[in-house]
Every structure is written in C-alpha cells, then in structure tokens.
Amino acid sequence: MERAVSIGTVWCSTSGTFLRHFIEASCVFFSVMVAVIVSHGLPGSLPFEQMTNVGPGQLLWREDGLVEWLTAILQLSSGLLFALALRRGFQLGVLGNAREGLFLAALSLALIFTAGEEISWGQRLFGFATPDALVQINQQQEFNLHNLGALHYWKDGIAALATLGWGVILPVAVVFSRPLARLCQRVWLPVPPLWCVPHFAAAIGCRVVFKPFYGNIGVEAFEMLFGLAMMMLAMHACKTPSILYLERSNSSLSHQSA
C-alpha cells in the first residue's frame, strides 16, 4: 500500500511537467521527420547513396554538415554544463566528496570526448592529416577512435542501448523498484528526472523510424536529439544539481525538486 501511495504521489507531482515535455519532444521529433522528408523525399524516392549528395541533404546531413556540427556543439555544451553542475553540487552540499561526484564527472568527460569525436577533433576544419598508423585501422581513415575496427559497426547500437537504458528505462524503473532506487542512491548514480524521458525517447524514435529507410541519417538524427536532451538536462542540473539525484528519504523515490 505504501509503495502504491508513493508511486501515485510521484506521478501526481510530475504529470503536468511530464505532459509538457512530452508535447515538446513530440514536436521536435515530427520537425525532424519533416526535415528528413523535405531534404530527401519519401522513403525509396532516391537511392541511399544519393541522399546526402543532393539539395538540402548535402547541407544538413553530410560529413561536417549542419546537423553534425550542431550535435557536437550540443554535446560539448552539455559536458561543460555538467562540469559546472558538479562544482555547484559540491558548493551547495548536494555532493559531499569526490566519490559521490564520480559518475557526474564521468558523464561530463564522456560528453566532451564524444563532441570531439563527432567532428574528428576538427580534422576537416583545421586540415590536418590522419597519421599513417591510424589510417590503416580506421574504417573511415579519420582522426578519431569511434571508427576503429569493429567499434565502427557497433558504436551506434551501443549508444542507442545506453540511451534507452539510462534515459528512458531507469527513470521509470526507480519509481517502481525501491531496491533499484536505493542502489542508485548508494552509488550516487545520476538519474534523469521523469520529464526527460520523452526527450530521450524521441532520440531513440529517430533511430528506430529513420534508419531502416534513410540509413545513417537516422543515426545522425538520433545523435542530434540525444545532444538536445542532454543539453536540457545539463542546463537544469547546472542551476539545481539535486535534480540528478533521488531524494535520500524512505518516504519518496522522486527527484528533489528543481
């Protein structure tokens, strides 16, 4: 009975915010869908190899196109804002020691790293060559690590599964599973608030819906919306770091209010 009351309390306190973010995420998803169809036509209207080489598609989806640079900017900004959230968490007493901030620090560094990887660390911008040793093992002969060997083929699936697990499943699961919530509290694992779920789900939706018909464009759309979701979360966390952590209370499994 207590668990049912707790779940009901969490939903009642977040339903309005969740609905607003669900509408926002839906609008973003359908805007991306329109952009893909306008730039490439309906599925099957062009051979895949021509999709990023004609019209608006060349501007938006090609290597070093607008989408790729926007994704890198969103991820870099998110990483830097999470670093500020980490500092503010210590200042406000939300985090008490380095161990408690370990996962948030790792998240910040990971986003900064992926931003650099997204644009091959500015290789085409600054015009430097790929070292010969890297050319031989990099699938795209670029100055990055995510295209090395088998990682080139697995990286997108790994990223999608990680986003699904951390950004969609975990925030819902901690509401229904008290042991899981306590585990997250014990190890100080940041958990996105429920209102973030629609934004991460929209990113996953882009990959699921677009990739079968538009190939790598679906992956690019996923990465962009993932970056947008992380940016929104980082902006809120920078202001109120406590939203990343579950309340350390037996009576509620909700996030601390922003």
Phi, psi and omega in degrees: 000316179299320180296318180296319178296318180298315180297317178297321179295316179299314182294316181297325183281344184241353189298319180296314178295318179299315181298318179298315180288330175297317178295317179298314181295322178296319178297318178297315181300312182288333174294318177295320178301316179297317180298319179294315182292319180295320184278339185230355181082179178291156180308131178089356182283338176225145171301145185303320184294344179266352190298323183260013184242005182226148170052217181299332180301324180294323180286322188273310198251354181288172174301134183064022175280182184299318182296317181296317179290322177297318178300315180297319180295318179296317181291319178296314180298319179298315180299317180292322179292323176294327175296319176294323177297322178298313179298316180293327177299321176290319181297322183272356179083007176294321176248135185259335182206176184297324180298320181291336180261008187298312183294321180293321176297319179296321178297317179299312181295322180296319180292320177296319179296314181294330176297316177295319179296324183303323181250021180051041177056035176075023185301312182285335178289316183264348173076026178269152186275157175281131178304146184303321181296326180280327178302322185290335184243355180266125185298331180249008178055042180245166181272076177203171181256336188284355176251019179277127173049226183292337180300331178302325184269336186261343190298320183292319177294320178297316180297319180293318180294320178296319178294317178298315183291311185277321187269339184242306187286312185300313181300329178280320185296323182292339177288323184265341183243104178295320177300320179295319178298318180293326177296315178299321177296318185295320183263002180057047177277122176299134179237122180300142174297161182301328183292344178281338187305313180301327182288318176291325178295324178296321177297313178299319180300321178299318181293316183292318186280317189271326187300319180298333184255330186238012175058231187296342177298324176297324178290317179298320178295319177301312182297322180294314181289329172298314178299321178295316179298318179293324179296317179297315180295318182295322179297317178292320182292327179295325178280317183224087184301336184295342181292344180277351187234141177290148177300135179271067184218148179281345187266350183209144176249012183278166173287156172292146186290148180282000000 
